[in-house]
Amino acid sequence: RVWSSPTGGCGLAMSRSIGDDIFTRIGVCATPVTSSCALLPSHKWLVLASDGVWEFLETERVVTLVELHEHASDSAMQLVQLAARAWAVEEGDDYRDDITA
């Protein structure tokens, strides 16, 4: 979290820094770094997930999990559950990053 002053004030969770121009004066860049690739007919799905998922789950494990489900919502729910368990193992039950899939 980034604070606008040493005594508190406005706070910014980095997961929502995109577009938060007010914090540019203290060094937060509101412009995302992006990349692109062409989607091909052979691509079966696209996984959109926060860093809370990718921190402890390897891409190969995510691909294997997604392939098991017919519906995207089922894959997303299992990804969130798996990421939450991984955070608990690595960081303890008292802390985990935002997990979104």
N, C-alpha and C positions, 0 to 999 in steps of 0.2 A: 504494500500500500504506500502511496505517495501522499504526503500532506502539504497543503498550501502554505502553512507556516509552522515554525518549530513548536508552537503551542497547540496545534490541532487545526481547527478550521475545516475547510473542505478536504475530503479524502478521496483518493482515486484507487480503485482496484484495477490493476493492470489489464485484466480481461476486458475492461470497458474503456480502454484508452483511445480507441478509434473514434475520432470526432471530438474528443475532449480538448478543444483548443485552449481552454482556460489554463491548462497546466503547461503550455509551451514555455512560459516564463520561468519555470523551474526545471526545464529539460526533458519533458515528456513529449515525444513525437506523436502527433495525432494521425499521421499518414501511415497506413499499413504498408508493409513490404509484401508484395504479391508476386506470384508466378502463375503461369498458365501452361496448359497442354491441350492438345486436340483430343477430344473424346471420340473414340472409334466404336463402330458397331460391335467389336469384340469385347469391349468393356462391359462388365456385367453390373457393376454398381459403383457408387461414389460414396466414400465414408467421410462425413463431416463430423469432426470431434474436437473438443478442446484439449489443451495441453494436459489437463488432468487425466485424460485417457492415455495419451501418448507417453507420459512420463515413465510408466512402468510396463506398458504393453508394447511388445514388438509388432511391427507391421505384419509379419507372417502369422502371428497369433490372431491378430484382428481379422485378417483375410480368412483364416480357417474358421473362425467363429461366424463371420458373415455368411460364408458359404453354407452353413448348416441351416439357415433360416429362409423361409419363403418370403416373409414380410419384413420390411425394413424396421418397423417398430419393434419387432421381436429381437432383431440384431442389436438395435440401439439399447434396449433395456438390458440385455445380457452384457453388452459392453460396459455400461455404467456399473452394473453389479460387479463385474470382474475387476474393473478399475478401482472401485471402492475397496474391494478385498485386498488388492495389491497395495493400495495406500495404507491400509490398516497394518499389513505385514511389515512394510518398510518404515512407516512413520508412527505407528501406534494408533489406537482408536480415537485419540484426541485431536488429530489433525489430518486434513486432506485438502487438496486443491479443488477448484471447481471442476466438476466432471459433467460434460455435456456430449451427447452423441445423437 
